[in-house]
Amino acid sequence: MDYGLALAFAGAAFATFLSGIGSSIGLGISGRSATGILSEKPEQYGLMTLLVVLPSTQGIYGLVISLFVMIKINLFGGDLADLTLAQGLMIFGASLPVGIAGLFSGIHQGKICAGGIQMAAKRPEMGVKAGVVYAAMIEFYAILGFLVSFLLIFIGVTV
Amino acid sequence: MAIAAMKKVMIVTHRSESEALLEALQQAGTVQVLDAERAMVTKEWPQLQSEFRRPRDLEERVDRLNRAIVFLKPYAGKVAGGLLSPRIEVPAGQYAKIVRSGQAMELLEKVEQTAKQIDKYGQDIDGLTAEIDKLRPWTPLAIPVEELGGMKSSVCFAGLIPEQLIESLSAQLDELGAIVHKIGSAHRAEACLVLCLKEAAAEVQKALRQADFETVGFEGYHGTIAAIIAEREAVLAQRMTYLQHEKNTAVELAEQRLSFQILHDHHKNLVERVYARDMAPASEHTMFFEGWVKAKDYPALEKIVGRFEASTVAIVEPGEEEEPPVGIDNGPAVRPFETITRLYGLPANTDVDPTVFLAPFFALFFGLCLTDAGYGIVLCLLLAWALKKMQGDKKALWMLMACSGMAVIAGALTGGWFADTIQTLLPQDEGSFGARLETLRGKIMQFDPMEDPLIFIGIALGLGYIQVLFGLGIAFVNLLKQKNYAAAIYEKLTWLILLISVLLYGLAKGGLLPSGLAPVFGILSLIQVVLIFWFTERSSGLAGRIGGGAFAVFSTVFYLGDILSYVRIMALGMVTAGLGMAINILTQLLMEIPYVGFILGLLMFVVGHTVNIGLSLLSSFVHSLRLQFVEFFPKFFTGGGREFSPLRNAYQHIVIRDNDKSV
């Protein structure tokens, strides 16, 4: 029975830390790009910040899934749920989509944002319609990861 | 409620009246005047095109005023308004008075003089300070500097030796028979005199060079260093006084800053007018203002031109390849959403204006992505405050206001009030405030997405399905209006019927409709597939027709993808709620700390939910936008229209209180 719970813990941890890595690297890429531009064009701070923060959402999706796992195993209620090994494995597997999709989409979204930042420096009017919207396309796959994790944990696993 | 109908007009006027006429046109702000290069009249009579000479005097004057405004800014003290309302209200009378009197232009010269003096004294002060700093280490030198070096058989070098090298250098110089005499300390270096016999000078110099000796020259100085410094300090003090005096003058002049701002805006508009005049086609006595006007503004234009005796206006036919500029006109309820359309780019002339169609969807999607009544209310309050404070174009704020209102509704229907604050943070004892709120919340709530997430997914996909069909419907009607019946039927109607009948087929199979209907809808779908396959590439050869048709049938997958894409609405709604729940859990944990728990919890609650509002606002906006641009627009919209930009008065620094007398 303890192994089940351990796996669920690992799932909650993976969801946040994988997607967190994705967001961190993505933000690193976009942020570095923006600071370069801002040293020349400080007046574009608003638009640049918008483009920089876009890859931050993956980490949040991961956090929310971790939270749902914690609720599922009744972490906040005091008595931890009694999980079988199979149930633990299910929760662990269900936590992976948001983590892994977040990991890669975060990194690539950072790259798209960096590109958008470079473009917006020259053509600010394209910043939202191209830069932000293209970044939102990559984010969709993190959202799908979130959705699958969410449904699997909420509907798939009965504790 | 759509793309404004445009009329091409030709205004012909005598040169003597042109200026006054243009002024009237600019004030009305309804005509876009074409320059000689774009005007059609010069295509026919190229001799009307004259060389354009820039109004350099005027441009320079605008530049000077701008520089004066920037220069005076730090001296003006705190200017009322701030970030949201940077422009100053000016009564029309004051505006006219300042423009008429030449006083401000005289003051402008004084401002420039003052700026120049401040600059000069600043430089003087910098130079003197640097000089005094250079001399100060040498203060202990008691002999007048001109006597340094006037010896028969020996040479004297004065300069700075780096601190860390001084010992080794002294030893080295000692061997060469030179004496190092320390005078004082500068920054990380010693000010030294080095004395040696003339014969050894070359060797000594070489050693000094190797030790980074920095020669200090006293050419041009007379007397002792202390006396020189005292004299320089006196000059410095005097310059400081002058500088302060000039700065005081600048503060006085800054009281007139508003006059410069008024003049700046006035001249800027004047320059625009002069551009329009000088770039227009013209003969010796006649000017031709060819341009565009919204059809509804034409009668007013006729009236304006009618006031001028030697001017006339008429509607003319546009040139063959000429595309009219695009202006969009919408009712007050939809107008705020023009912000979204403009972000994408204006519609082409053959398009419909998408604003009215996207407005309800955008607000609804935004509301569902946010799905929190508490957050919606906070946003509404913030926006109401900003609307009250902000000047100028408030369309974007009104749009967000509508969206936030929708979030309140969506949040109330799904039971989200600052996530689960009511249930978890408020005490739920019988009859308490929390319990009553909870009952109320339960009454308004239609379903709880945390318990029935599938309902939420269904709503999101359903909305997607409706919007995709809607987009196809718009395209269908628009093609019919353009009398392009084949395209309307084969490229749009077939898809509409296909998408509807496939859904109905599914419903019939699933038992939600009588199962006997299933074959009917199945056959209807198949007919559409055949039509799409055979008629999409109507004008190609057989191979192209089959290839293109096969691809068109395959593109059903894209429609499926488009509709699935709307599932993000539900996911983002869940993220908002989920992060909010995390914040509430942390708040609860902090509350349990004795003594300071309440304060820490409150801090967590406020900061956490503020961050969540910010993040949710961003993703709700971005993803609602994307659903319009990527899933909705391509169904019916090409875009790429050139914006209608009439000649009109624009103000950068001021707002004229009475619009009717804006000149």
Interface residues (C-beta under 8 A of the other chain):
Chain A: L50 V53 L54 S56 T57 I60 Y61 L63 V64 I65 L67 F68 I71 F76 V128 K129 V132 V133 A135 A136 M137 E139 F140 I143 L144 F146 L147 F150 L151 F154 I155
Chain B: L343 Y344 G345 M450 P453 L454 S565 V567 R568 M570 A571 L572 M574 V575 G578 L579 M581 A582 I585 Q588 L615 L618 S619 V622 H623 L625 R626 F629 V630
